[in-house]
Amino acid sequence: MLCSFNVDFKDGPVIDINLNNLDPQKFIFWAPPEGYVVHVGPDQTPVSLPRLPLPIKIKDMQDTDSPSENAIGEGVYDYLRQFPDCLHNVAYAELLRDGYSHYLADLAAQVVMLDKKNVEPAYVYRKLTYLKILRLLEPGNIGLLRQLCQGFYDLAMTFTELAQVRRYLLDAMRFGQALVKLDPDNIAILHLLAQVDILFGDYPAAIMRLRRLLELVDDEETSAQIKARLESCIKTGLPDHCLVDDLERVADAMQLYAAGHYSLATEILERLEVDEYFTSEFKSVDFLCLLGMCRIKSGDMGGAFEVLTNALEIDPDHEQARKTLDLI
């Protein structure tokens, strides 16, 4: 049965297909009839399809009311890779496991391949998407949760990815909190979650986590660092805004610079440059380099020289800052 609007299961609710389809240009949902079975593998093992709308590529539904068995697996696999948090994602992952396990093997192989390469953020995000899918089948897998939490945090803190900083930090928090439920004394994740709390301005939660860390850590040097961070959080109290807001402003400035609106980009960055709260928490050579580039485009060569020199004092090997300074 080809479904372009509603699917009415006898013992279930009416499902509006259009609302559930996140990519209606490429996929259409198909509702398998009751008792529909596919035969998979060399032994043609029968696998019953779930009584759910399944995403099928539109090209595979041309001139037919029922997709082929291969089209079912390919559609679910590609849709889940594009939308790992979609409705019915667990059921889709279980269908791949039970009927199309070669797709999951392909996912795992790609994760291993990406682990061994120093790749661009887009590929890191792809790897994290694949890990999300694998975790659907193992929600209690501590290793997967750890990789997802750390991976999304690192992606959020990547300068070129600041436009997505809030989204990535929320993912890091989600997987970190799930991990803490399973492993409440995980020092690395408690520390990371404290950093996320600080970025969102939730200092009471950060203070609670840091105090718990002091109870768990034996190393004197690490304890001293945690104490210093704790004292800083107590001193800050409740800030009037969160650092995530500031990081999103930096992303706005990057977009303005790329669009040629140099004065507006410079104005945003210079406001942040004199914000003691921001500069004390976010020390970034990339930020200084961007500010220097904006000042050059705005004609402020002296200000550009000053900020780029400061950037190279922090990181003498920063290639972009060095190249930009050479332009003056």
Protein Blocks (a to p, Z undefined) as FASTA:
>chain_A
ZZfkbccdfkbccddfklmmmblmlbccddddehiacdedjkopacddddddddddfklm
goiabdcfklmmmmmmmmmmmmmmbghklmmmmmmmmmmmmlmmmmmmmmmmmmmpccdf
klmmmmmmmmmmmmmmmmmlmklmmmmmmmmmmmmmpmklmmmmmmmmmmmmmmmmmmmm
mmmmlmklmmmmmmmmmmnopaklmmmmmmmmmmmpmblklmmmmmmmmmmmmmnopafb
dfklmmmmmmmmmmmmmnopamlmmmmmmmmmmmmklmmmmccfklmmmmmmmmmmnopa
mlmmmmmmmmmmmmmmlmklmmmmmmZZ
